[in-house]
Amino acid sequence: MTILALQTSGPATIIYFVAMVAIMYFLVILPQRRERKRHLEMVAALKPSDQVVTMGGLVGEIISIKDEMVTLKTGDSRVVVERARIARLLNAPTAA
């Protein structure tokens, strides 16, 4: 009798599983997709003279962009990083 009391009905189990998947989608996957899309748009719009921060924490000004490589001037040195490793843009776009 205790075994029967612990079993749940088939449809209820499926409903709980679908509800958990939906919750995970809206709380984890959807915001992650939005952030990825925003980052890809920001990286695609990079141009020379933008001030940026890399994922490694380097702060610099973009000197040149070649395909997927970005040359940054940071202090007195120049560093080449992958375009996708730019974490954020420091200078806000100016209204023309």
Residue pairs with C-beta under 8 A, 6 or more apart in sequence:
42 86
42 88
42 89
43 83
43 84
43 86
46 52
46 62
46 65
46 70
46 83
46 86
46 89
47 62
47 65
48 62
48 63
48 64
48 65
49 61
49 62
50 61
50 62
50 89
50 90
50 91
51 59
51 60
51 61
51 62
51 89
51 90
51 91
52 59
52 60
52 61
52 62
52 70
52 72
52 86
52 87
52 88
52 89
52 90
53 59
53 86
53 87
53 88
53 90
54 60
54 72
54 81
54 85
54 86
54 87
55 85
55 86
55 87
56 81
56 85
58 72
58 74
58 79
58 81
59 74
59 90
60 72
60 73
60 74
60 75
60 79
61 72
61 73
61 74
62 70
62 71
62 72
63 71
63 72
63 73
63 78
64 70
64 71
65 71
65 83
67 83
68 82
68 83
68 84
69 80
69 81
69 82
69 83
70 80
70 81
70 82
70 83
70 86
71 78
71 79
71 80
72 78
72 79
72 80
72 81
